[in-house]
Amino acid sequence: MQPRPLSNDALAFETLAIHAGQSPDPTTGAVMTPIYQTSTYAQTSMGEAVYDYARTINPTRSALQDCLAALEGGRYGLSFASGMAAIDTILRLLKPGDHVLASNDVYGGTFRIFTRVYEQYGLQFSFVEMGDLNAVRAALRANMRMVWIETPTNPLLKVADIAAIAELLSSHVGRPLLVVDNTFATPYLQQPLKLGADIVTHSVTKYLGGHSDVVGGAVVLNDEAAYNRLKFLQNAVGAVPGPLDCFLVLRGVKTLPLRMERHCANAMRIAHFLESHPAVQRVIYPGLPSHPGHAIAARQMRGFGGMISFVVKGGPEAARRVAEHTRIFALAESLGGVESLIEVPAAMTHMSVAGSPLEVDAALIRLSVGVEHVDDLIADLERALSLISI
Ligand SMILES: *Cc1c(COP(=O)(O)O)cnc(C)c1O
């Protein structure tokens, strides 16, 4: 007997996070989706099997793809071996001569694949302040096929108005595809497809996985033709995730709503703490009224997320001292796990953009606020900040 599929329409996000794409295993009734650790499948008659080869299809991956699609409120999901593999596959929708307009503060790896990989295949890229609609309008060109947004961005947490940009593009010649990298917000906080985006992409390595134990990527969309092309590319290029990685993400996603609530609450408390600290020059958090994108974030997001950036007084040396002296916040790249992390982007995650328009202040510190007790996190930061003389 085939397990009953759930109808997604009637279910709340929290329920979908646990059940979407998953039903008890038909052979054993196992409640958790099995890790189908196989490269091939025995076929009963030649060439008719649904399951033929695991680069093309794997049941653990299918469950994850369907789950992520449901969470983004989209029809189709595709999983990849990393966030960069997902981004790479989306870019293969384009042809030489096509132009991509991107946020001037995109993820460093995205900037790198744009300028150091795809430019040599004839794609063109330009960068704009996505929070400024007039600047976006002025940057549009006839050969523009894609607009690439992150909101909030990394590490400056700039906010772009997804619905307003979608509206702007809908009347532009050729109707460029609007791609939103939703890694920082997650579908729990923001659902770009519902705001008019065409394609959503994720580094599932971050909040979706949520436990810093897996690298992965995803694409979610509604358009059937684009989905078919991307699915073809997923198989043709082959950057697919293994079944264990898919299982880990499926498991991580079950607690996404709970984790995001705590990430947001902790980050808000810490942002206020930092804002009132004498050694801190500036705090960047979309949840603070002082943030220029606060009103848009409040409108298009359910919460303001777990990422905070701040600039300390005393320059790069002071930033290094703080980042190297926290005890609970681990000095590490990446983000979105249950544990708190601290880093200095200019010297770590954003080294590859030094000297480019994306270069960041060397005294900027980025926090990925975890789900520990917030009092412990604040005490940890307080101690580290006390070490810099101002
Ligand atoms: C990490 C990240 C990526 C790249 O994902 P990987 O899983 O590391 O390949 C892309 N976009 C954003 C916003 C990220 O934070």
The ligand as a MOL file (V3000), in Angstrom:
LIG
                    3D

  0  0  0     0  0            999 V3000
M  V30 BEGIN CTAB
M  V30 COUNTS 15 15 0 0 0
M  V30 BEGIN ATOM
M  V30 1 C 27.2810 29.7740 2.3630 0
M  V30 2 C 26.5050 30.5330 1.3650 0
M  V30 3 C 26.4730 30.1310 0.0160 0
M  V30 4 C 27.2950 28.9680 -0.4960 0
M  V30 5 O 26.8640 27.7560 0.0320 0
M  V30 6 P 27.8180 26.4910 0.2980 0
M  V30 7 O 26.8730 25.5020 0.8910 0
M  V30 8 O 28.9070 26.9330 1.2240 0
M  V30 9 O 28.3560 26.0670 -1.0270 0
M  V30 10 C 25.6790 30.8590 -0.8510 0
M  V30 11 N 24.9730 31.9290 -0.4340 0
M  V30 12 C 25.0010 32.3410 0.8480 0
M  V30 13 C 24.1870 33.5360 1.2420 0
M  V30 14 C 25.7590 31.6720 1.7920 0
M  V30 15 O 25.7830 32.0970 3.0580 0
M  V30 END ATOM
M  V30 BEGIN BOND
M  V30 1 1 1 2
M  V30 2 1 2 3
M  V30 3 2 2 14
M  V30 4 1 3 4
M  V30 5 2 3 10
M  V30 6 1 4 5
M  V30 7 1 5 6
M  V30 8 2 6 7
M  V30 9 1 6 8
M  V30 10 1 6 9
M  V30 11 1 10 11
M  V30 12 2 11 12
M  V30 13 1 12 13
M  V30 14 1 12 14
M  V30 15 1 14 15
M  V30 END BOND
M  V30 END CTAB
M  END
